[in-house]
Amino acid sequence: MIATADVMGWRWSGILHSVRTWTLLVLSGLAACAAVPPVGPLRANLGREGASSADFRALASAFATANPGHSLAFAAATRELAVQPVARVGLVQAGEANMQIACKQAECMPGEPSAASPRSSPVGVGDVVVLEPGEAASFDAPLDLLVFALPVTPDRSVPRAIRPDWDPRITDTPGGCATDGKAYRRILLTWRGEVGPYTFHGLNVHRVRIDDSFTHYHPRVGGFDEFYLVQAVREGARLLTSVRTETIQQPASVRREDVPQLLQSMPLQQGDLVYLPRGVAHRGLGGVLAQVITVPGFVPGAEIGIDHHLHAINERLGLSGNEALPVHAAGALQPIVR
């Protein structure tokens, strides 16, 4: 059974495709700026109540409202993703199966295979399924999938199954929230071809093990929404967040009594889906394996560090020990923008 929120989508081509794509991206940014302060973070655990929970419905609704033309669904123990007139990206959260892709002949894009000539691949936890408008996927065993419906379609060079632990073109690429030279960070869909083999500007995803990331946010204009789909955790794994990003960026205005409200700590569990709208500051800690998903995509220059501001607040107010705001050492003395 699939629960979804307000699916919308179109099929694009040529110049019209590009113009309308960027129009939607601009609208998404404007919608994200409409509320002050930013909404979020929002969390739902897919392993307990899944799509039936009020938490997931609220999360999916907030995402669809902030990103016109997009929707989010969770398909629990499904053997099929039926044909839809929109592109979709599905992230496998549980199960292993052999997948077959086919398209409804009347809705196939030119050159696509018919139901008599499906494509197939094994898929499991950590893998991504990519469907064009008019395509369906069937599985020979039940899978749990988080499914994004999108108003733009990936290029046909993007495979229908992306398998970060099996694809020889995908290797560890330290960066972002896992910069250690031995970091597990595998980029499945990327904005820039130089950092990964499969490019798409509608949605990006990388599978990463986060031990201690720097504190950062994505701007409400020109930035992107982000999700953590948690697939494994160590004891003590957590996410620090803040909706008071603008206050943090003005250290001289922060009073001692403001400090306890600047950052919140969210313990993480396997199965958590955390939605971080544009403008919400965040930092992963303690050992979490997650699919990090960005919509529209990981726009270069839109990952803005704030640890130097947190450090300045500590210094100005003389905060130390348990009173001090947690600061990532690499970003404490100079701004980080990626």
C-alpha positions as CSV (number, residue, x, y, z in Angstrom):
1,M,0.0,0.0,0.0
2,I,1.3,3.5,-0.9
3,A,0.4,6.6,0.9
4,T,1.1,9.8,-1.0
5,A,0.5,13.5,-0.8
6,D,-0.7,15.5,-3.8
7,V,1.2,13.9,-6.8
8,M,1.7,16.4,-9.6
9,G,3.9,16.1,-12.6
10,W,4.5,16.9,-16.3
11,R,6.6,15.6,-19.1
12,W,9.0,18.0,-20.6
13,S,11.1,18.3,-23.8
14,G,13.6,20.6,-25.3
15,I,13.5,24.3,-24.3
16,L,10.2,24.0,-22.6
17,H,11.7,21.3,-20.4
18,S,14.5,23.6,-19.2
19,V,12.4,26.8,-18.8
20,R,9.8,25.1,-16.7
21,T,12.3,23.1,-14.7
22,W,14.0,26.3,-13.5
23,T,10.7,28.0,-13.0
24,L,9.8,25.2,-10.5
25,L,13.1,25.5,-8.8
26,V,12.6,29.3,-8.3
27,L,9.0,28.7,-7.1
28,S,10.4,26.1,-4.6
29,G,12.8,28.6,-3.2
30,L,10.2,31.3,-2.9
31,A,7.8,28.9,-1.2
32,A,10.5,28.0,1.3
33,C,10.9,31.7,2.2
34,A,7.2,32.3,2.8
35,A,7.3,31.1,6.5
36,V,9.4,32.8,9.2
37,P,11.2,31.1,10.9
38,P,11.7,28.0,8.6
39,V,9.5,25.0,9.2
40,G,11.2,22.0,10.7
41,P,13.0,19.8,11.3
42,L,10.3,17.1,10.9
43,R,10.8,13.4,11.7
44,A,8.9,10.2,11.1
45,N,10.1,6.6,11.8
46,L,9.3,4.4,8.7
47,G,10.0,1.2,10.6
48,R,7.2,1.6,13.1
49,E,4.0,3.1,11.7
50,G,5.4,4.1,8.3
51,A,3.1,6.1,6.0
52,S,0.1,5.7,8.2
53,S,1.6,7.8,11.0
54,A,0.6,11.5,11.5
55,D,4.3,12.3,11.6
56,F,4.9,11.0,8.1
57,R,1.7,12.7,6.7
58,A,2.8,16.0,8.2
59,L,6.3,15.6,6.8
60,A,5.1,14.7,3.3
61,S,2.6,17.6,3.3
62,A,5.2,20.1,4.4
63,F,7.6,18.9,1.7
64,A,5.0,19.0,-1.1
65,T,3.9,22.5,0.0
66,A,7.5,23.8,-0.1
67,N,8.3,22.1,-3.4
68,P,5.5,22.6,-6.0
69,G,5.2,19.6,-8.4
70,H,6.8,17.2,-5.9
71,S,5.4,14.6,-3.6
72,L,6.7,11.9,-1.2
73,A,5.3,8.4,-0.5
74,F,6.3,5.4,1.5
75,A,5.6,2.0,0.0
76,A,5.8,-0.7,2.7
77,A,6.3,-4.4,1.8
78,T,5.5,-3.6,-1.8
79,R,6.0,-5.8,-4.8
80,E,5.2,-3.1,-7.3
81,L,5.5,0.5,-8.2
82,A,2.6,1.0,-10.6
83,V,2.7,3.2,-13.7
84,Q,2.5,6.9,-13.1
85,P,2.8,9.9,-15.5
86,V,5.7,11.4,-13.5
87,A,9.3,10.5,-12.9
88,R,10.1,8.9,-9.6
89,V,13.2,8.1,-7.5
90,G,12.7,5.3,-4.9
91,L,15.2,4.5,-2.1
92,V,15.2,0.9,-0.8
93,Q,14.9,0.9,3.0
94,A,14.3,-2.8,3.7
95,G,14.3,-6.1,1.8
96,E,16.1,-7.6,-1.2
97,A,14.5,-8.5,-4.5
98,N,15.0,-8.9,-8.3
99,M,13.4,-5.9,-10.0
100,Q,11.9,-5.7,-13.5
101,I,11.2,-2.5,-15.3
102,A,8.5,-2.2,-17.9
103,C,6.4,0.6,-19.3
104,K,2.9,0.9,-20.5
105,Q,3.1,1.0,-24.3
106,A,0.8,4.0,-24.7
107,E,2.8,6.0,-22.1
108,C,6.4,5.0,-23.0
109,M,8.8,7.7,-24.0
110,P,10.2,7.1,-27.5
111,G,12.7,4.2,-27.5
112,E,11.6,2.7,-24.2
113,P,11.0,-1.0,-23.8
114,S,7.5,-2.4,-23.7
115,A,6.1,-4.7,-21.1
116,A,7.3,-7.6,-23.2
117,S,10.9,-6.4,-22.9
118,P,11.5,-5.3,-19.3
119,R,14.9,-4.4,-17.8
120,S,15.9,-6.2,-14.6
121,S,18.4,-5.8,-11.7
122,P,18.8,-7.0,-8.1
123,V,18.1,-4.3,-5.5
124,G,18.5,-4.1,-1.8
125,V,19.0,-1.7,1.1
126,G,20.9,1.4,0.1
127,D,20.0,1.1,-3.6
128,V,18.0,3.5,-5.6
129,V,15.3,2.8,-8.3
130,V,14.8,5.4,-11.0
131,L,11.6,5.4,-13.1
132,E,10.7,7.6,-16.0
133,P,7.1,8.7,-16.6
134,G,5.0,5.7,-17.8
135,E,7.4,3.1,-16.3
136,A,6.5,0.5,-13.6
137,A,8.7,-1.6,-11.4
138,S,7.9,-5.1,-10.1
139,F,9.8,-7.0,-7.4
140,D,9.9,-10.8,-6.7
141,A,10.0,-10.1,-3.0
142,P,8.6,-7.4,-0.8
143,L,10.5,-4.1,-0.4
144,D,10.1,-1.0,1.7
145,L,10.8,2.1,-0.5
146,L,10.7,5.8,0.1
147,V,9.5,7.3,-3.2
148,F,9.9,10.8,-4.5
149,A,7.6,11.9,-7.4
150,L,9.3,14.7,-9.4
151,P,8.3,17.2,-12.1
152,V,11.6,16.6,-14.0
153,T,13.0,13.4,-15.6
154,P,16.5,12.2,-15.3
155,D,18.6,11.8,-18.4
156,R,18.5,8.3,-19.9
157,S,22.2,7.8,-19.1
158,V,21.0,7.3,-15.5
159,P,20.5,3.6,-14.8
160,R,17.2,2.3,-13.5
161,A,18.9,0.7,-10.5
162,I,21.8,2.5,-8.8
163,R,23.7,0.3,-6.5
164,P,26.4,2.1,-4.5
165,D,28.1,-1.0,-3.1
166,W,28.1,-2.9,-6.4
167,D,28.6,-0.3,-9.1
168,P,32.4,0.0,-10.0
169,R,31.8,3.5,-11.2
170,I,30.8,4.6,-7.6
171,T,33.6,4.8,-5.2
172,D,34.1,6.6,-1.8
173,T,34.3,10.4,-2.3
174,P,35.1,12.1,1.0
175,G,33.5,15.5,1.4
176,G,30.4,17.3,2.7
177,C,29.5,15.8,6.1
178,A,32.2,13.1,6.0
179,T,35.6,14.5,5.1
180,D,37.9,11.9,6.6
181,G,40.1,10.3,3.9
182,K,38.6,6.8,4.7
183,A,35.0,8.0,4.9
184,Y,32.2,5.8,3.5
185,R,30.5,8.4,1.2
186,R,29.1,7.1,-2.1
187,I,27.4,9.5,-4.5
188,L,24.5,8.0,-6.4
189,L,23.0,11.0,-8.1
190,T,24.9,14.3,-8.3
191,W,24.7,17.8,-9.5
192,R,28.3,17.8,-10.9
193,G,29.7,15.1,-13.1
194,E,33.2,15.5,-11.7
195,V,32.1,14.0,-8.4
196,G,29.9,11.1,-9.6
197,P,28.9,9.2,-12.7
198,Y,25.2,9.9,-12.7
199,T,24.0,13.5,-12.9
200,F,20.5,14.9,-12.2
201,H,19.4,18.4,-11.1
202,G,16.0,17.3,-9.8
203,L,17.2,15.2,-6.8
204,N,20.6,14.2,-5.5
205,V,21.4,11.4,-3.1
206,H,24.6,10.0,-1.4
207,R,24.9,7.2,1.0
208,V,27.3,8.2,3.8
209,R,28.5,7.3,7.3
210,I,28.5,10.4,9.4
211,D,30.6,10.6,12.6
212,D,31.1,14.3,13.1
213,S,30.0,16.8,10.4
214,F,30.3,20.5,10.5
215,T,27.3,22.6,11.4
216,H,25.7,24.1,8.3
217,Y,22.5,25.1,6.5
218,H,21.2,25.6,3.0
219,P,19.8,29.0,2.1
220,R,16.1,29.5,1.7
221,V,16.7,31.2,-1.7
222,G,18.9,29.2,-4.1
223,G,19.4,26.3,-1.7
224,F,17.7,23.0,-1.2
225,D,15.7,20.8,1.1
226,E,17.5,17.9,2.7
227,F,16.4,14.5,4.1
228,Y,18.3,12.0,6.2
229,L,17.0,8.4,5.6
230,V,18.6,6.6,8.5
231,Q,19.7,3.0,7.7
232,A,21.9,2.2,10.7
233,V,23.1,3.9,13.8
234,R,25.6,3.5,16.6
235,E,24.4,4.1,20.2
236,G,24.4,7.9,20.8
237,A,24.0,8.9,17.2
238,R,22.2,12.2,17.0
239,L,21.4,15.2,14.8
240,L,21.9,18.8,16.1
241,T,19.4,21.2,14.5
242,S,18.4,24.9,14.7
243,V,15.6,27.0,13.2
244,R,17.4,30.1,14.7
245,T,20.0,30.2,12.0
246,E,19.7,33.9,11.4
247,T,20.2,34.6,15.1
248,I,23.3,32.4,15.2
249,Q,24.7,34.4,12.3
250,Q,24.6,37.6,14.4
251,P,26.8,36.6,17.4
252,A,26.9,40.1,18.8
253,S,23.1,40.1,19.3
254,V,23.0,36.8,21.2
255,R,22.4,37.0,25.0
256,R,23.4,34.3,27.5
257,E,19.7,33.5,28.1
258,D,19.3,32.8,24.3
259,V,21.9,30.1,24.2
260,P,19.8,27.1,25.4
261,Q,17.3,27.7,22.6
262,L,19.9,27.9,19.8
263,L,20.5,24.2,19.1
264,Q,18.4,21.1,19.7
265,S,19.6,17.5,19.9
266,M,17.6,14.8,18.1
267,P,18.6,11.2,18.9
268,L,18.5,9.1,15.8
269,Q,17.1,5.5,15.3
270,Q,17.2,3.1,12.4
271,G,14.2,3.9,10.1
272,D,14.1,7.6,10.9
273,L,13.3,10.0,8.1
274,V,14.3,13.5,9.0
275,Y,13.2,16.4,6.8
276,L,15.5,19.5,7.0
277,P,13.8,22.4,5.1
278,R,15.9,25.1,3.6
279,G,17.3,27.4,6.3
280,V,17.4,24.8,9.1
281,A,20.9,24.4,10.5
282,H,22.1,20.8,11.2
283,R,25.1,18.7,12.2
284,G,25.3,14.9,12.3
285,L,27.2,13.2,15.2
286,G,27.9,9.8,16.7
287,G,27.9,7.4,13.8
288,V,24.9,7.3,11.5
289,L,24.6,5.5,8.1
290,A,22.1,7.4,6.0
291,Q,20.9,8.2,2.5
292,V,21.2,12.0,2.4
293,I,18.7,13.3,-0.2
294,T,18.5,16.8,-1.5
295,V,15.8,18.5,-3.5
296,P,16.2,19.9,-6.1
297,G,19.8,18.8,-5.9
298,F,23.1,19.6,-4.2
299,V,23.5,23.1,-5.6
300,P,27.2,24.2,-5.4
301,G,27.8,27.0,-2.9
302,A,24.6,26.3,-1.0
303,E,26.2,24.4,2.0
304,I,27.1,27.2,4.4
305,G,28.9,26.6,7.6
306,I,28.1,28.4,10.9
307,D,30.6,26.9,13.4
308,H,32.6,30.1,13.3
309,H,29.5,31.9,14.5
310,L,28.9,29.4,17.2
311,H,32.6,29.7,18.3
312,A,32.2,33.5,18.3
313,I,29.1,33.3,20.6
314,N,31.1,31.0,23.0
315,E,34.0,33.5,23.1
316,R,31.9,36.6,23.5
317,L,29.8,35.2,26.3
318,G,32.7,33.3,28.0
319,L,30.9,29.9,27.6
320,S,32.8,26.8,28.4
321,G,32.3,23.2,29.5
322,N,28.6,22.1,29.4
323,E,27.5,25.7,28.9
324,A,29.3,26.1,25.6
325,L,27.6,25.6,22.2
326,P,29.1,22.5,20.4
327,V,31.4,23.5,17.7
328,H,33.1,21.5,14.9
329,A,36.8,22.3,15.1
330,A,37.4,22.5,11.3
331,G,34.9,25.3,10.9
332,A,35.4,27.2,14.1
333,L,38.0,29.7,12.9
334,Q,36.9,30.4,9.3
335,P,33.7,30.1,7.3
336,I,33.1,27.0,5.3
337,V,31.1,27.2,2.0
338,R,30.7,24.2,-0.3
